[in-house]
Amino acid sequence: MSAQVLERPELKDADTGPEMFHYVRKEKIAESAVMGTFVVALCGEKFPVTKTPKPGSPVCPKCKEIYDSYRE
């Protein structure tokens, strides 16, 4: 797996908790936002990008853990 910089687009349309943002491959964000294709987050969630995170937005703990492990 490549160690490219990842961005945080939107997520969680589930009714199971607060909306969280996930880390996905940067190059897939625009394609998903325009075409409606699904992206796959580091944690395995699949969803179309429909929102942009704001500073302080909640981040998926699994994605954050995986992302932080790449930076070490």
GIJO-V810534 format. One record per residue. N is the residue number from 0. RES is the residue in three letters. OMEGA is omega in whole degrees, -180 to 180 (NA if undefined). Layout:
<<N:RES:OMEGA> <N:RES:OMEGA>>
This chain:
<<0:MET:-179> <1:SER:179> <2:ALA:180> <3:GLN:178> <4:VAL:-179> <5:LEU:178> <6:GLU:178> <7:ARG:171> <8:PRO:-174> <9:GLU:162> <10:LEU:-151> <11:LYS:176> <12:ASP:-178> <13:ALA:179> <14:ASP:-170> <15:THR:180> <16:GLY:-179> <17:PRO:178> <18:GLU:178> <19:MET:178> <20:PHE:-175> <21:HIS:174> <22:TYR:176> <23:VAL:179> <24:ARG:-176> <25:LYS:-176> <26:GLU:-179> <27:LYS:-174> <28:ILE:-178> <29:ALA:179> <30:GLU:-179> <31:SER:-178> <32:ALA:-177> <33:VAL:-173> <34:MET:-179> <35:GLY:178> <36:THR:-180> <37:PHE:173> <38:VAL:177> <39:VAL:179> <40:ALA:178> <41:LEU:-178> <42:CYS:179> <43:GLY:178> <44:GLU:176> <45:LYS:-177> <46:PHE:173> <47:PRO:178> <48:VAL:179> <49:THR:-178> <50:LYS:176> <51:THR:-180> <52:PRO:174> <53:LYS:177> <54:PRO:-179> <55:GLY:178> <56:SER:179> <57:PRO:-179> <58:VAL:177> <59:CYS:-179> <60:PRO:180> <61:LYS:179> <62:CYS:-179> <63:LYS:180> <64:GLU:-180> <65:ILE:-180> <66:TYR:180> <67:ASP:-180> <68:SER:177> <69:TYR:-174> <70:ARG:-177> <71:GLU:NA>>
